[in-house]
Structures are given as structure tokens and as C-alpha cells.
């Protein structure tokens, strides 16, 4: 059986929108440290993911989450 991982593509979404983590923190009300943890450790809190997606105008969750498989 393969090991499946879910990656939160926060860095990619911010880059595509030319937005900083600080700007996203201000827009969402989430702390910068929370966003940093989500980006670095891929620590997902689904309500935070939903808040971020709403703030970034993401309507397709596949833009925010990526599945990877280890062999």
C-alpha cells in the first residue's frame, strides 16, 4: 500500500496572487505564526483552510490541496 500525503499549497497560492503571508494574515484574521506553521509543517486545520480559501477566492479545493503518493 502506498503512503498518501495531503499537501496544503499555501506558498503557491500566495505567489500566484502576489500576496505576502502578512497580507493574508490581515485579510483572514489568522496569526502569521499560524500561517507559517501551516506552510512549514503542513499542519492542516480545516476551518483555517476554509478561511484562507475564502480570502483568496479559491472555489475549487484542488487548488489548495494536493495529493502525493510515496512508492
N, C-alpha and C positions, 0 to 999 in steps of 0.2 A: 504494500500500500504506500502511495506517495504522501509525503508531508505537504499539506496545503497551508499556505500563509495568505493572510489578507493584509495588503499594504494600503495605508492612507496616503494619498498623493498630494498632501498639503503643499509641499515645496513647489511641485509642478503647477498646481492651480494658482499659487501666488505669482509665480514667474510669468505665467500666461497672461495674468491680469496686471502685471507691472505693479504689484502691491507688496508692501512690506508686512512682516509679522506684526509690527507695532500698529500699522493702519488697520489690520484685520482685528486686532485686539480692541481697538477703539470702536470699530464698527459692530463687533459682536458682544462686547462687554465681558469677554473671556480674558483672563490674565495672560500676559505674554509668556509667563512661565508654563502655563497650561498648554499653550500652543507649541511651545518649544518641546515639551515632553511628548506631545502627540507626534511631532515631527521626528524627533530623535529616537524615541523608544517605540514608536508605532503603538502607543498606548491609546486605545480607542474607547471613548465614551460616546455612545450613540446619540445622546442628546446634544453633545458638543458637535459631533459630526453634522447633525441636522441643522444646528445653529449656523455653523460655518457654511454649509451648502446654501442655506437661505441667503446669507450675507453676500456670497459670491455669485448668486444667480444660477447655481447648479440645479438642473431639473432632472438629470439622469445620474443616478447613483454610481454608475460605472465610470463616470468622470472622476469621482472621488475615491473609489476603492478599486484595487487591482488584485486579482488572484495570481499567486505564483505557486508553482509545484516543484518540489525537490524530487530528484530521481531516486 
